[in-house]
Amino acid sequence: MIHALTAASARAAEERAVEAAAVTLGELMERAGTQLAAEVARRAPYGEVAVLAGRGNNGGDGWVAARELALAGRDVRVVTPGDPDELEGLSAGAARSAVEAGVTVRVVGDEPLETDTFRGAAAIVDALFGIGFSGEVRPPYATWIEAVNAADALVVSADVPSGVDASTAAVGEHAVRADVTVTFSAPKVGTVLYPGAEFAGELMVADIGIGWELLGEPGDPEIWDAEDYRTLLPVPEPEAHKNSRGRVLVVAGSGAFPGAAALAAMGAQRMGAGYVTVAVPESVVGVLQAKLTSAVVMGLPENPSRTVASKVIDAVLDIAREFDAVVLGPGMTVAHGAVHVARALVSELDVPLVVDADGLNALVEAVGTITSRTAPTVITPHPGELARLLETSPAQVQADRIGYGRELSGPRLACVLKGARTLVSGRGRQVVTVAGNPGLATAGTGDVLAGMIGALLAQGLEPLEAGALGAYLHARAGDHASADLTALSVLAEDIPAYLPGAIRELDGTI
């Protein structure tokens, strides 16, 4: 496991390394710039290199890269707002040594750049802002970024593409679109989460001499490796039977959306649940029985709208207590009766619970029913659903997935914020799912994920772990499906079928 660093935790790691006398800040800048230069030389071995160097330490990294490339015989020019003779701190020395090495310098001050400024360059090193940037790009630097993006050249960003917030991944109107980002010591949040990750291109992590034990603060997002996930994977015991492998109840579906209940059940079954029951409005029982041959289908009294009626609450509560986990919400709609059923189950049920889709929509203006639960709970919102629960906008959620992902999480409550790079929050920790592809962006895949997480809860995993493992395996199943079927053609029904391949990828002994 490694951490994705915020600006604050990246600076703290550097300070700890310096305090431990392991390295100096000057040495860190030298190593960072040298790594940048090496990546440029590897990917663009010929032609002119242009370096866009800001006034701070990120600019200093660029000056070191410029010097190293010039010493290797490359034609290098630096475009910068600050005269090398007027710079202060570490970047001043780096700039002077670059000039002494023969680097051409164009001092622009605070003037805009022409769109064709970098015409003829084979590569551009973006060392303008670095991890200290947040908010919107101010004039004249928007024109500088436009000039980089307009160039027909390889673009290599130093640490974080300029215009991307390193701590939140927020991106304003202007940001460098890098082909490669060489990030130092560990990935930054802005290069891992979207929308920032879209601007980072290929991410290369460069070791500049800060020990792994110094990297990351408690609460920084975690990126797990295969071993982290493998240790959580349930393995059936030789003497296992259907009831010992987890009993899952899916309360879902309606006349309009019967398939959602089926998809959740399929996800639970493929994730190892030994016994799955689906409770749906009685008029769609036949549909579910046709789709599911090895799950029990239970009909519930319904309203004329073919949604569950509120009078089923007591009966469903009694039934649910016989299961190891309950999955609530896919396809239920927000009809009056369905809302009452959802709220009652969330507030009164004392077994592990996954709340998804319309189960979440039913809790708008009743968020306290989630946060007051003491039994293990996982919610699985997409940004729109989380925005409704928190009375904000999807755009605001997307601009700070880290912050909003934490809002509805706790010691026994995990939030699986879906989307590209699904983020799982709980117990003061956050796990980024570095897997998946646009093939998963199709109706019903979230229902499968809810069922999978329900099965993992039923098999004894804690909410954070169930959410993280479920999200990862779901994403990898999507990757396998897209590899075979193309991302354009993947259906939600395909994900359970490809889940065994994702599980085998983690542990071939199962």
For each residue, the residues with C-beta under 8 A, 3 or more apart:
1: 222 223 224 225 228
2: 186 187 212 215 216 222 223 225
3: 9 186 215 216 217 220 221 222 223
4: 186 187 188 189 191 192 193 220 221 222 223 432
5: 9 10 13 166 185 186 187 188 189 215 216 220
6: 9 10 166 167 188 189 217 220
7: 10 11 131 132 166 167 188
8: 11 12 167 217
9: 3 5 6 12 13 215 216 217 220
10: 5 6 7 13 14 131 166 184 185 186 188
11: 7 8 14 15 131
12: 8 9 15 16 217
13: 5 9 10 16 17 185 186 210 214 215 216
14: 10 11 17 18 25 28 210
15: 11 12 18 19
16: 12 13 19 20 210 214
17: 13 14 20 22 23 28 209 210 211 214
18: 14 15 21 22 23 24 25
19: 15 16
20: 16 17 214
21: 18
22: 17 18 209 210 211
23: 17 18 27 28 209 210
24: 18 27 28
25: 14 18 28 29 57 90
26: 29 30 90 93
27: 23 24 30 31 209
28: 14 17 23 24 25 31 32 184 208 209 210
29: 25 26 32 33 57 60 61 64 90 91 94
30: 26 27 33 34 64
31: 27 28 34 35 206 208 209
32: 28 29 35 36 61 64 158 159 184 206 208
33: 29 30 36 37 60 61 62 63 64 65 66 67 68 94
34: 30 31 37 38 64 65 68
35: 31 32 38 39 182 184 206 208
36: 32 33 39 40 61 62 64 65 125 127 156 158 182 206
37: 33 34 40 41 64 65 66 68 69 72
38: 34 35 41 42 68
39: 35 36 42 43 156 180 182 204 206
40: 36 37 43 44 49 65 69 123 125 154 156
41: 37 38 44 45 69 72 74
42: 38 39 45
43: 39 40 123 154 156 179 180
44: 40 41 47 49 122 123 153 154
45: 41 42
46: 122
47: 44 75 121 122 123
48: 74 75 76 77 120 121 122
49: 40 44 66 69 74 75 76 77 121 122 123 124 125
50: 76 77 78 79 117 118 121 123 124 125 151 153
51: 62 63 65 66 76 77 78 79 103 124 125 127
52: 62 78 79 80 124 125 126 127 128 144 148 162
53: 59 60 62 63 66 78 79 80 91 95 127 128
54: 58 59 62 80 81 82 127 128 129 130 162
55: 59 80 81 82 87 91
56: 59 60 91 129 130 132
57: 25 29 60 61 89 90 91 130
58: 54 61 62 127 128 129 130 131 132 158 159
59: 53 54 55 56 62 63 80 82 91 127 128 130
60: 29 33 53 56 57 63 64 89 90 91 94 95 127
61: 29 32 33 36 57 58 64 65 94 127 130 158 159
62: 33 36 51 52 53 54 58 59 65 66 78 125 126 127 158
63: 33 51 53 59 60 66 67 78 84 91 94 95 97 98 103 127
64: 29 30 32 33 34 36 37 60 61 67 68 94 97 98
65: 33 34 36 37 40 51 61 62 68 69 125 127 158
66: 33 37 49 51 53 62 63 69 70 76 78 98 101 103 125
67: 33 63 64 70 71 94 97 98 101 103
68: 33 34 37 38 64 65 71 72
69: 37 40 41 49 65 66 72 74 76
70: 66 67 73 74 76 98 101 102 103
71: 67 68 101
72: 37 41 68 69
73: 70
74: 41 48 49 69 70
75: 47 48 49 104
76: 48 49 50 51 66 69 70 98 102 103 104
77: 48 49 50 51 103 104 105 106
78: 50 51 52 53 62 63 66 95 98 103 104 105 106
79: 50 51 52 53 106 108 113 117 118 144
80: 52 53 54 55 59 84 95 105 106 107 108
81: 54 55 107 108 109 110
82: 54 55 59 86 87 107
83: 86 87 107
84: 63 80 87 92 95 96 98 99 105 107
85: 96
86: 82 83
87: 55 82 83 84 91 92 95
88: 91 92
89: 57 60 92
90: 25 26 29 57 60 93 94
91: 29 53 55 56 57 59 60 63 87 88 94 95
92: 84 87 88 89 95 96
93: 26 90 96 97
94: 29 33 60 61 63 64 67 90 91 97 98
95: 53 60 63 78 80 84 87 91 92 98 99
96: 84 85 92 93 99 100
97: 63 64 67 93 94 100 101
98: 63 64 66 67 70 76 78 84 94 95 101 103 105
99: 84 95 96 102 103 105
100: 96 97
101: 66 67 70 71 97 98
102: 70 76 99
103: 51 63 66 67 70 76 77 78 98 99
104: 75 76 77 78
105: 77 78 80 84 98 99
106: 77 78 79 80
107: 80 81 82 83 84
108: 79 80 81 111 113
109: 81
110: 81 140
111: 108 140
112: 139 140 143 144
113: 79 108 117 140 143 144 146 147
114: 117 147
115: 143 146 147 150
116: 119 147 150
117: 50 79 113 114 147 151
118: 50 79 121 124 147 148 150 151 153
119: 116 151 152
120: 48
121: 47 48 49 50 118 124 151 153
122: 44 46 47 48 49 153 154
123: 40 43 44 47 49 50 153 154 155 156
124: 49 50 51 52 118 121 148 151 153 154 155 156
125: 36 40 49 50 51 52 62 65 66 156 157 158
126: 52 62 148 155 156 157 158 161 162 176 178
127: 36 51 52 53 54 58 59 60 61 62 63 65 130 157 158
128: 52 53 54 58 59 141 144 145 162 176
129: 54 56 58 132 133 141 160 162 163
130: 54 56 57 58 59 61 127 133 158 159 160 162 166
131: 7 10 11 58 159 160 166 167 188 190
132: 7 56 58 129 166
133: 129 130 160 162 163 164 165 166
134: 165 167 168 170
135: 165 172
136: 172 173 174
137: 141 142 145 162 163 172 173 174 175
138: 141 142
139: 112 142 143
140: 110 111 112 113 143 144
141: 128 129 137 138 144 145 162 174
142: 137 138 139 145 146 173 174
143: 112 113 115 139 140 146 147
144: 52 79 112 113 128 140 141 147 148
145: 128 137 141 142 148 149 162 163 174 175 176
146: 113 115 142 143 149 150 174
147: 113 114 115 116 117 118 143 144 150 151
148: 52 118 124 126 144 145 151 155 176
149: 145 146 155 176 177
150: 115 116 118 146 147
151: 50 117 118 119 121 124 147 148 155
152: 119
153: 44 50 118 121 122 123 124
154: 40 43 44 122 123 124 179 180
155: 123 124 126 148 149 151 176 177 178 179 180 201
156: 36 39 40 43 123 124 125 126 178 179 180 181 182
157: 125 126 127 160 161 162 176 178 180 181 182 200 201
158: 32 36 58 61 62 65 125 126 127 130 181 182
159: 32 58 61 130 131 166 181 182 183 184 188
160: 129 130 131 133 157 164 166 181 183 188 190 191 196 200
161: 126 157 164 175 176 177 178 181 190 191 196 199 200
162: 52 54 126 128 129 130 133 137 141 145 157 175 176
163: 129 133 137 145 171 172 174 175 176 199
164: 133 160 161 169 170 171 175 176 190 191 196 199 200
165: 133 134 135 168 169 170 171 190 196
166: 5 6 7 10 130 131 132 133 159 160 188 189 190 191
167: 6 7 8 131 134 188 189 190 402
168: 134 165 189 190 193 196 399 400 401 402 403
169: 164 165 189 190 191 192 193 194 195 196 197 401 402
170: 134 164 165 190 195 196 399 400
171: 163 164 165 175 195 196 198 199
172: 135 136 137 163 175
173: 136 137 142
174: 136 137 141 142 145 146 163
175: 137 145 161 162 163 164 171 172 196 199
176: 126 128 145 148 149 155 157 161 162 163 164 199
177: 149 155 161 199 201
178: 126 155 156 157 161 181 199 200 201
179: 43 154 155 156 201 202
180: 39 43 154 155 156 157 201 202 203 204
181: 156 157 158 159 160 161 178 191 200 201 202 203 204
182: 35 36 39 156 157 158 159 204 206
183: 159 160 186 187 188 191 200 203 204 205 206
184: 10 28 32 35 159 205 206 208
185: 5 10 13 205 206 207 208 210 215
186: 2 3 4 5 10 13 183 205 215 216
187: 2 4 5 183 191 192 203 205 223
188: 4 5 6 7 10 131 159 160 166 167 183 191 192
189: 4 5 6 166 167 168 169 192 193 196 220 221 402
190: 131 160 161 164 165 166 167 168 169 170 193 196 197 200
191: 4 160 161 164 166 169 181 183 187 188 196 197 200 203
192: 4 169 187 188 189 196 197 203 221 223 421 432 434
193: 4 168 169 189 190 196 197 221 401 402 421 423 432
194: 169 197 198 398 401 419 420 421
195: 169 170 171 198 199 398
196: 160 161 164 165 168 169 170 171 175 189 190 191 192 193 199 200
197: 169 190 191 192 193 194 200 203 420 421
198: 171 194 195
199: 161 163 164 171 175 176 177 178 195 196
200: 157 160 161 164 178 181 183 190 191 196 197 203
201: 155 157 177 178 179 180 181
202: 179 180 181
203: 180 181 183 187 191 192 197 200
204: 39 180 181 182 183
205: 183 184 185 186 187
206: 31 32 35 36 39 182 183 184 185
207: 185
208: 28 31 32 35 184 185
209: 17 22 23 27 28 31
210: 13 14 16 17 22 23 28 185 214 215
211: 17 22 214 215
212: 2 215
213:
214: 13 16 17 20 210 211
215: 2 3 5 9 13 185 186 210 211 212
216: 2 3 5 9 13 186 220
217: 3 6 8 9 12 220
218: 428
219: 428 429 430
220: 3 4 5 6 9 189 216 217 430
221: 3 4 189 192 193 402 423 430 431 432
222: 1 2 3 4 429 430 431 432
223: 1 2 3 4 187 192 431 432 434
224: 1 228 229 431 468 472
225: 1 2 228 229
226: 229 230 505 506
227: 230 231
228: 1 224 225 231 232
229: 224 225 226 232 233 468 469 472 473 506
230: 226 227 233 506 507
231: 227 228
232: 228 229 461 465 468 469
233: 229 230 469 503 506 507 510
234: 245 246 272 456 459 460 461
235: 507 510
236: 240 245 272
237: 240 244
238:
239:
240: 236 237 244 245 274
241: 244 245 274
242: 245 274 275
243: 247 274 275
244: 237 240 241 274
245: 234 236 240 241 242 272 273 274 275 459
246: 234 272 273 274 275 324 325 455 458 459 460
247: 243 273 274 275 276 277 322 323 324 325 458
248: 268 273 275 276 277 323 324 325 326 327 451 454 455 458
249: 276 277 278 279 319 320 322 323 325 326 327
250: 261 264 265 268 276 277 278 279 326 327 330 451 454
251: 279 308 316 320 326 327 328 329 332 341 345
252: 260 261 264 278 279 280 327 328 329 330 331 332 447
253: 257 258 259 260 261 262 278 280 281 284 288 330 331 332
254: 257 258 280 281 284 305 306 307 308 331 332 333 335 338
255: 258 281 283 284 302 305 306 307
256: 306 331 333
257: 253 254 260 261 330 331 332 333
258: 253 254 255 261 262 280 284 287 288 331
259: 253 262 263 287 291 331 444 447
260: 252 253 257 263 264 330 331 357 444 447
261: 250 252 253 257 258 264 265 278 280 284 288 330 331 447
262: 253 258 259 265 266 278 287 288 291 292
263: 259 260 266 267 330 444 447 448 451 492 493 496
264: 250 252 260 261 267 268 278 327 330 356 447 448 450 451 454
265: 250 261 262 268 269 276 278 288 292 295 451
266: 262 263 269 270 292 448 451 493 496
267: 263 264 270 271 447 448 449 450 451 452 454 455 474 495 496 499
268: 248 250 264 265 271 273 276 327 451 452 454 455 458
269: 265 266 273 276 294 295 451 455 496
270: 266 267 452 496 497 499 500
271: 267 268 451 452 453 455 456 470 473 499
272: 234 236 245 246 455 456 459
273: 245 246 247 248 268 269 276 454 455 458 459
274: 240 241 242 243 244 245 246 247
275: 242 243 245 246 247 248 296
276: 247 248 249 250 265 268 269 273 294 295 296 455
277: 247 248 249 250 295 296 297 298 319 323
278: 249 250 252 253 261 262 264 265 288 292 295 296 297 298
279: 249 250 251 252 298 300 316 319
280: 252 253 254 258 261 284 285 288 297 298 299 300 308
281: 253 254 255 284 299 300 302 306 307 308
282: 285 299 300 301 302
283: 255 302 306
284: 253 254 255 258 261 280 281 287 288 306
285: 280 282 288 289 297 298 299
286: 289 290
287: 258 259 262 284 290 291
288: 253 258 261 262 265 278 280 284 285 291 292 295 297
289: 285 286 292 297
290: 286 287
291: 259 262 287 288
292: 262 265 266 278 288 289 295 297
293:
294: 269 276
295: 265 269 276 277 278 288 292
296: 275 276 277 278
297: 277 278 280 285 288 289 292
298: 277 278 279 280 285 319
299: 280 281 282 285
300: 279 280 281 282 308 309 312 315 316
301: 282 308 309 311 312
302: 255 281 282 283 305 306 307 308 309 337
303: 306 307 308 309 335 336 337
304:
305: 254 255 302 333 335
306: 254 255 256 281 283 284 302 303
307: 254 255 281 302 303 332 333 335 337 338
308: 251 254 280 281 300 301 302 303 312 332 337 338 341
309: 300 301 302 303 312 337
310: 313 336 337 340 341
311: 301 337
312: 300 301 308 309 315 316 341
313: 310 316 317 340 341 344 345
314: 317 318
315: 300 312 318 319
316: 251 279 300 312 313 319 320 341 345
317: 313 314 320 321 344 345 348 349
318: 314 315 321 322
319: 249 277 279 298 315 316 322 323
320: 249 251 316 317 323 326 345 349 351
321: 317 318 349 350 351
322: 247 249 318 319
323: 247 248 249 277 319 320 326 351 458
324: 246 247 248 351 352 457 458 459
325: 246 247 248 249 351 352 353 354 454 455 457 458
326: 248 249 250 251 320 323 345 349 351 352 353 354 454
327: 248 249 250 251 252 264 268 330 353 354 356 450 451 453 454
328: 251 252 332 342 345 346 353 354 355 356 359
329: 251 252 332 342 355 356 357 358 359 360 361 362 450
330: 250 252 253 257 260 261 263 264 327 356 357 358 359 446 447 450
331: 252 253 254 256 257 258 259 260 261 357 358 447
332: 251 252 253 254 257 307 308 328 329 335 338 341 342 357 358 359 362
333: 254 256 257 305 307 338 358
334: 338 339 358 361 362
335: 254 303 305 307 332 338 339
336: 303 310 339 340
337: 302 303 307 308 309 310 311 340 341
338: 254 307 308 332 333 334 335 341 342 358 362
339: 334 335 336 342 343 362
340: 310 313 336 337 343 344
341: 251 308 310 312 313 316 332 337 338 344 345
342: 328 329 332 338 339 345 346 355 358 359 362 363
343: 339 340 346 347 362 363 366 369
344: 313 317 340 341 347 348
345: 251 313 316 317 320 326 328 341 342 348 349 353
346: 328 342 343 349 353 355 359 363 369 370 373
347: 343 344 369 372 373
348: 317 344 345
349: 317 320 321 326 345 346 353 375
350: 321 374 375
351: 320 321 323 324 325 326 375
352: 324 325 326 375 376 377 454 457 458 463
353: 325 326 327 328 345 346 349 373 375 376 377 378 457
354: 325 326 327 328 377 378 379 380 450 453 454 457
355: 328 329 342 346 359 360 363 370 377 378 379 380
356: 264 327 328 329 330 359 360 379 380 446 447 449 450
357: 260 329 330 331 332 360 361 380 385 446 447 450
358: 329 330 331 332 333 334 338 342 361 362
359: 328 329 330 332 342 346 355 356 362 363
360: 329 355 356 357 363 364 379 380 381 385 388 389
361: 329 334 357 358 364 385 388
362: 329 332 334 338 339 342 343 358 359 366
363: 342 343 346 355 359 360 366 367 369 370 389
364: 360 361 367 388 389
365:
366: 343 362 363 369
367: 363 364 370 371 389 390 408
368: 371 372
369: 343 346 347 363 366 372 373
370: 346 355 363 367 373 377 379 408 413
371: 367 368 408 410 413
372: 347 368 369
373: 346 347 353 369 370 377 412 413
374: 350 412
375: 349 350 351 352 353 412
376: 352 353 412 457 462 463 466
377: 352 353 354 355 370 373 412 413 414 463
378: 353 354 355 413 414 415 416 453 457 463 466 467
379: 354 355 356 360 370 408 413 414 415 416
380: 354 355 356 357 360 416 418 446 449 450 453 467
381: 360 384 385 386 389 415 416 417 418
382: 385 386 417 418 419 446
383: 386 387 394 397 398 401 417 418 419
384: 381 387 388 394
385: 357 360 361 381 382 388 389
386: 381 382 383 389 390 397 404 405 407 408 415 417
387: 383 384 390 391 392 393 394 396 397
388: 360 361 364 384 385 391
389: 360 363 364 367 381 385 386 408
390: 367 386 387 397 404 407 408
391: 387 388
392: 387 396 397 404
393: 387 396 397
394: 383 384 387 397 398
395: 398 399
396: 387 392 393 399 400 404
397: 383 386 387 390 392 393 394 400 401 404 417
398: 194 195 383 394 395 401 419
399: 168 170 395 396
400: 168 170 396 397 403 404
401: 168 169 193 194 383 397 398 404 405 417 419 423
402: 167 168 169 189 193 221 405 406 423 430
403: 168 400 406 407
404: 386 390 392 396 397 400 401 407 417
405: 386 401 402 409 415 417 423 424 425 430
406: 402 403 409 415 425 430
407: 386 390 403 404 415
408: 367 370 371 379 386 389 390 413 415
409: 405 406 413 414 415 425 426 427
410: 371 413 426 427
411: 426 427
412: 373 374 375 376 377 462 463
413: 370 371 373 377 378 379 408 409 410 426 463
414: 377 378 379 409 424 425 426 427 463 464 466 467
415: 378 379 381 386 405 406 407 408 409 424 425 426 467
416: 378 379 380 381 422 423 424 449 453 467 470 471
417: 381 382 383 386 397 401 404 405 422 423 424 425
418: 380 381 382 383 422 446 449 471
419: 194 382 383 398 401 422
420: 194 197 436 438
421: 192 193 194 197 432 433 434 436
422: 416 417 418 419 432 433 436 471 475
423: 193 221 401 402 405 416 417 430 431 432 433
424: 405 414 415 416 417 430 431 433 464 467 468 471
425: 405 406 409 414 415 417 429 430 431 464
426: 409 410 411 413 414 415 429 462 463 464 467
427: 409 410 411 414 462 464
428: 218 219
429: 219 222 425 426 464
430: 219 220 221 222 402 405 406 423 424 425
431: 221 222 223 224 423 424 425 464 467 468 471
432: 4 192 193 221 222 223 421 422 423
433: 421 422 423 424 436 468 471 472 475
434: 192 223 421
435: 472 475 476 478 479
436: 420 421 422 433 440 474 475 476 478 479
437: 440 475 478 479 482 487
438: 420 441 482 487
439: 442 478 481 482 485 486 487 488 489 490
440: 436 437 445 474 475 478 490 495
441: 438 445
442: 439 445 490 491 492
443: 492
444: 259 260 263 447 448 491 492 493
445: 440 441 442 448 449 474 478 492 495
446: 330 356 357 380 382 418 449 450
447: 252 259 260 261 263 264 267 330 331 356 357 444 450 451 492
448: 263 264 266 267 444 445 451 452 474 492 495 496
449: 267 356 380 416 418 445 446 452 453 470 471 474
450: 264 267 327 329 330 354 356 357 380 446 447 453 454
451: 248 250 263 264 265 266 267 268 269 271 327 447 448 454 455
452: 267 268 270 271 448 449 455 456 470 473 474 499
453: 271 327 354 378 380 416 449 450 456 457 466 467 470 471
454: 248 250 264 267 268 273 325 326 327 352 354 450 451 457 458
455: 246 248 267 268 269 271 272 273 276 325 451 452 458 459
456: 234 271 272 452 453 459 461 465 466 469 470
457: 324 325 352 353 354 376 378 453 454 460 461 463 466
458: 246 247 248 268 273 323 324 325 352 454 455
459: 234 245 246 272 273 324 455 456
460: 234 246 457
461: 232 234 456 457 465 466 469
462: 376 412 426 427 465 466
463: 352 376 377 378 412 413 414 426 457 466 467
464: 414 424 425 426 427 429 431 467 468
465: 232 456 461 462 468 469
466: 376 378 414 453 456 457 461 462 463 469 470
467: 378 380 414 415 416 424 426 431 453 463 464 470 471
468: 224 229 232 424 431 433 464 465 471 472
469: 229 232 233 456 461 465 466 472 473
470: 271 416 449 452 453 456 466 467 473 474
471: 416 418 422 424 431 433 449 453 467 468 474 475
472: 224 229 433 435 468 469 475 476
473: 229 271 452 469 470 476 477 499 502 503 506
474: 267 436 440 445 448 449 452 470 471 477 478 495 499
475: 422 433 435 436 437 440 471 472 478 479
476: 435 436 472 473 479 480 501 502 505
477: 473 474 480 481 495 496 498 499 501 502
478: 435 436 437 439 440 445 474 475 481 482 490 495 498
479: 435 436 437 475 476 482 483 502
480: 476 477 483 484 498 501 502
481: 439 477 478 484 485 490 494 495 497 498
482: 437 438 439 478 479 485 486 487 490
483: 479 480
484: 480 481 498
485: 439 481 482 489 490 494
486: 439 482 489 490
487: 437 438 439 482 490
488: 439
489: 439 485 486
490: 439 440 442 478 481 482 485 486 487 494 495
491: 442 444 494
492: 263 442 443 444 445 447 448 495
493: 263 266 444 496 497
494: 481 485 490 491 497 498
495: 267 440 445 448 474 477 478 481 490 492 498 499
496: 263 266 267 269 270 448 477 493 499
497: 270 481 493 494 500
498: 477 478 480 481 484 494 495 501 502
499: 267 270 271 452 473 474 477 495 496 502 503
500: 270 497 503 504
501: 476 477 480 498 504 505
502: 473 476 477 479 480 498 499 505 506
503: 233 473 499 500 506 507 510
504: 500 501 507 508 510
505: 226 476 501 502 508
506: 226 229 230 233 473 502 503
507: 230 233 235 503 504 510
508: 504 505
509:
510: 233 235 503 504 507
